[in-house]
Amino acid sequence: MSDTTTTRGWRPSRTMKIVAVIVVLIAWTAMANSWTDKNCTLMQGYRFVISHGGSPDRDQGCEDEPGGPEYTDQYYG
């Protein structure tokens, strides 16, 4: 064995990285879709998953407003 050979730690393959990204996107979409049950749009759901840390609580949701649905902590739907 030569002195120039170095051992590297384990690294995920390209396929494993792609599968991991797909799994994360599926989970993100599932959580964002749970916001649509609270009268939010899917795009709002994606944003709320990031800003609120996941699916909505019982009292979170969107209410109809003249300019479109808006986030509220006082959802009763």
N, C-alpha and C positions, 0 to 999 in steps of 0.2 A: 504494500500500500504506500502510495507516495505522500509526501508532506503537503502537497497542494490540494488534496482531496479533503473537503470539509463535509461534515454531516449536517443536514438541515432537518429541521423539525417537520412534522406532518403538515401538509398543505392540502386544502380541499381541491378537487379537480374542477375543471370548468363546468362539467355536467352537474356536479353537486352544488355549485354556486347558482346555476340557472334554476335547479329544482328548489333551492332555498328561497330564491326571489319569487318564484311562482307561488310557493306555499304562503309566503308573507302577503303577497297581493290577494290571494284568495281569502285569507283571514281578514285582511283590511276591508275587502269588499263585503264580507259577511257582517262585520261589525257596522259598516256604513249603511248597509241595508236595514239594520235594526232601527236606524234613525228615521227611515222612511215610514215606519209604522207609527211614528210620532209626528206625522205631517211635514217632515223635512224633505228636501230634495236629496237625491243621491249625492250630488256634489257637496251639499252642505254636510251630509253624513260623513263623507271622507274627511272634511275639515274638522268636524266635531270629534271624530275618532282620535285625531292627533291632539286637538286642544283640550279635550275632556278625558282622554285616556281610555277610550273604549266605547262600549254601548251606553245608551242613555239610562239614567236612573228613572225611577218611577215618576218623578215630578219634572223631568226635563223633556223638552220637545220644541216644536215650532208652532206658532200661531199664525193664522192668516192675517195679513196686513195689506193695505192698499198697494204697497210696493212689492208684495210677495211674502212668503213665509219668513218669520224672524225667530231667532232663538229666544227661549224664555226658561227661567227656572221654575215658573209657576204654571206648568202644563197640567191641564185637567181633562185630557181627552180619552 
